[in-house]
Amino acid sequence: MELSEVTYEDPDDESGESAMRTYARRACELTGMDPEYGVPALVTIALRESASNHPQWRVNTNDSNTHGPVMADGHP
């Protein structure tokens, strides 16, 4: 991917556990993983590692990691 292809616009895509299940099913299809085990495992990992990509939490603006100069997306 070229840097010129990067955008900072919110894709307004799905978020939450139902979206994670959809993405996990697709990942299982692409990798050949058994969805009976893969979907629950991937959803668990995604929910522990993120806020389910909820727009409110896509950019970290409220903890000690939010410092430095403001970048092109408008956030430190």
N, C-alpha and C positions, 0 to 999 in steps of 0.2 A: 504494500500500500504506500502510495506516495503521500508526502506531507500535504500536498495540495488537495488531497481527497478528504482530509480530516475536517469535520465541521463541529460546531459547538451548539447546534440546535437540538432541542429536546425532541426525540422521535415520536413522543406521544403514543408509545406502544403500550402493550399490556403490562401490568405489574401484578404482584401478589402471588400467592401460592398456586392459583389456577394457571397463571402464565408460566410459572416455574415447571409445572407438570407438563404443559405443552412443549416447552423447550427441552425438557428431559426426555420426553417421548421421541422427539425429533433426533436428539443426540443418540438415543438407543438405535433408531433406524439407521443412522449414518455409520454407526460403529459396529452394528451387529450384536449389541448387548441385549440380553434378555430383559424386556421392559418390566417383567414381573418383579425383578430385583433391581434393575437399573433405575427405574423411575423413582421409587421411594428413596434409594440411596442418593441420587443426584439432587432430588428436592431437599432432602435433609442437609446436604452439603451447602446448597445454594442459600437456604434459609439461615444457616449458621454463619455464612460468610458475607451476607449482604442483608439489606432491608428489602429484599425481593424486588430490587430495582425501582422502588417507589420514587416518583419524581422528587418528593420532598427530601430524599436522602441520597440522590445521585451525586451531589457534590457535598463534600464534608466542609461545613462552615462553622462548626460549633465545638471543636475540641482543640487540644494543644497542637495538633498537626496542621491547623489552619493558620499558617503564618507565611511570610514571604511576600514578594512583590505580586501585584495583581497581574494575572496572565490574560491571554487573548479571550478566554471564556468569561472573564469578569470576576474570577475568584482567585484567592491566593494559592 
